[in-house]
């Protein structure tokens, strides 16, 4: 008989099952999608390559099409230092002379071998067990020289000119992971030293990838005051950059995310390699751990439809179980769905509220107001309340009332005043539950 693991308790099992069920929608949504993942050379230097490969192999097993782009800055730096060659930079780019180019080629070859070896692992009781993954590289990137800027010749430093998207797609279709590095080649056979971020962004744009993910030495986008932004639209990010509000390290990465989004990539992320499992946490948790740039805002405040019933029920269930809200069966919510408003983020409903009209009394009832606990501090309840008030005014209602047993102060702070049951519409008085003894609060619209 195998002894139980010390943490193999009923709560542990319940948490595991709950987590697995929560990530299921992401698994369905990501299958068949194309992700371009760029990892900084610092990740490899820090000894975190195996952990990243384990996570990428899991994504591959889930049916995600992957392109991995690696960097090599610290490796090139180390080789130059070992040879006694001074590194030169301008505008944040390495000036690649002949010696630096030789070091870049050598570093890239060594990194590629390490990555291929990591994906070939298959020891039992490791995340790579039973994995059969083929990593394929090639001359996918055509480059051109940066040239002379401000009188400085960048020599063999280049930028991406063209990506062979057709060849990459063929390899992805065959089930391979595609590997690319920070070197590009010209039509004349010259090699150019590129940045990982440029290569990853350009490949993502050429493929029309669903996601670009840069795993770097920063934890996301922060402004100069240190505020972290989990999500930004392209317009918001551009405004912050133009105003000089972005912290210096993030200001380097952010333009690459913006470039990808402007060229059709749905979402672009920047994550910290220092956090173990950052890639999985960003993809499979609602809040993520880094920063994401999107073409449009992911939050939507809208009227509900029948397809939202399941999400509404999930939100209401904990509040119904602890007695905060009256139980509403699925059939009732389906019948009354037209009165519901929902807050949705990235396809997941995290807030809801309902409006029931009593036209004869020109009053409306606010009911079933619920917000996911993780989002209760960002004003979600306030936004739902304002939308319900607006809907009530559109229907010609002059007052809004709510019945509550536990949240009276929240409503009072937002303009509601205490009232009596006799102040409710006559028909609603007849439905009042005297066992719950809910407080009546009314607000003039």
Secondary structure, 3 states (H helix, E strand, C coil): CCCCCCCCCHHHHHHHHHHHHHHHHHHHHHCCCEEEEEECHHHHHCCCHHHHHHHHHHHHHCCCEEEEEECCHHHHHHHHHHCCCCCCEECCEECECHHHHHHHHHHHHHHHHHHHHHHHCCCCCCCCCCCCCCEEECCCEEEEECCEECCEECECEEEEEEECHHHHHHHHHCCCEEEECCEEECCCCCEEECCHHHHHHHHHHHHCCCEEEEEECCCCEEECCCCEECEEEHHHHHHHHHCCCECHHHHHHHHHHHHHHHCCCCEEEEEECCCCCHHHHHHHCCCCCCEEEECCCCEEEEECCHHHHHHHHHHHHHHHHCCCCCCCCHHHHHHCHHHEEEEEECCEEEEEEEEEEEHHHCEEEEEEEEECHHHCCCCHHHHHHHHHHHHHHHCCCCEEEEEECCCHHHHHCCCCEEECHHHCCHHHHHCCCCCCCCEEEEEEC
